[in-house]
């Protein structure tokens, strides 16, 4: 159970973290998303 979860969550969390970081960095420079969030 623990070994299976860690094995499945390990690579999945890493991929999710990398994918989440990519859109976050690309959204920061985006001027269209900035006003929407500021509003």
C-alpha distances in whole Angstrom, upper triangle without the diagonal:
4,6,5,6,9,10,11,12,14,16,16,17,20,21,21,23,25,26,27,29,31,32,33,35,37,37,39,42,42,45,45,41,43,45,43,41,44,45
4,5,5,6,8,10,10,11,14,15,15,17,20,20,21,23,25,25,27,29,31,31,33,35,36,37,40,41,44,43,40,41,44,42,39,42,44
4,6,5,6,9,10,10,13,14,15,16,18,20,21,23,24,25,27,29,30,31,33,35,36,37,40,41,44,43,40,41,44,42,40,43,45
4,6,5,6,8,10,12,12,14,16,17,18,20,22,23,24,26,27,29,30,32,33,34,36,39,39,42,42,39,40,43,41,39,42,44
4,5,5,6,8,10,10,11,14,15,15,17,19,20,21,23,25,26,27,29,31,31,33,36,36,39,39,36,37,40,38,35,38,40
4,5,5,5,9,9,10,11,14,14,15,18,19,20,21,24,25,26,27,30,30,32,35,35,38,38,35,36,39,37,35,38,40
4,6,5,7,9,10,11,13,14,16,17,19,20,22,23,25,26,28,29,31,32,35,35,39,39,35,37,40,38,36,39,41
4,6,6,6,9,10,11,12,14,16,17,18,20,22,23,24,26,28,29,30,33,33,37,36,33,35,38,36,34,37,39
4,6,5,6,8,10,10,11,14,15,15,17,19,21,21,24,25,26,28,30,31,34,34,30,32,35,33,31,34,36
4,5,5,6,9,10,11,12,14,15,17,19,21,21,23,25,26,27,30,31,34,34,31,32,35,34,31,34,37
4,6,5,6,9,10,11,12,14,15,17,19,20,21,23,24,26,28,29,33,32,30,31,34,33,31,34,36
4,5,5,6,8,10,10,12,14,15,17,18,20,21,22,24,27,27,31,30,27,29,32,30,28,31,33
4,5,5,6,8,10,10,12,14,16,16,18,20,21,22,25,26,29,29,26,27,30,28,26,29,31
4,5,5,6,9,10,11,12,15,15,17,19,20,21,24,25,28,28,25,27,30,29,27,29,32
4,5,5,6,8,10,11,13,14,16,17,18,20,22,23,27,26,24,25,29,27,26,29,31
4,5,5,6,8,10,11,12,14,16,16,18,21,21,25,24,21,23,26,24,22,26,28
4,6,5,6,9,10,10,12,14,15,17,19,20,23,24,21,22,25,24,22,24,27
4,5,5,6,9,10,11,13,14,16,18,19,22,23,20,22,25,24,22,25,28
4,5,5,7,9,10,11,13,15,17,17,21,20,18,20,23,22,20,23,26
4,5,6,6,9,10,11,13,15,16,19,19,16,17,20,19,17,20,23
4,6,5,6,9,10,11,13,14,18,19,16,17,20,20,18,20,23
4,5,5,6,9,10,12,13,16,17,15,16,20,19,18,21,23
4,6,5,6,9,11,10,14,14,11,13,17,16,15,18,20
4,5,5,6,9,10,13,14,11,12,15,15,13,15,18
4,5,5,7,9,12,14,12,12,16,16,15,17,20
4,6,6,7,10,12,10,11,15,15,15,17,19
4,6,5,8,9,7,8,11,11,11,13,16
4,5,8,10,8,7,11,12,11,12,15
4,6,9,9,8,12,13,13,14,17
4,6,6,7,9,11,11,13,15
4,6,5,7,9,10,11,13
4,6,6,7,9,10,11
4,6,5,6,9,10
4,5,5,6,9
4,5,5,6
4,6,5
4,5
4
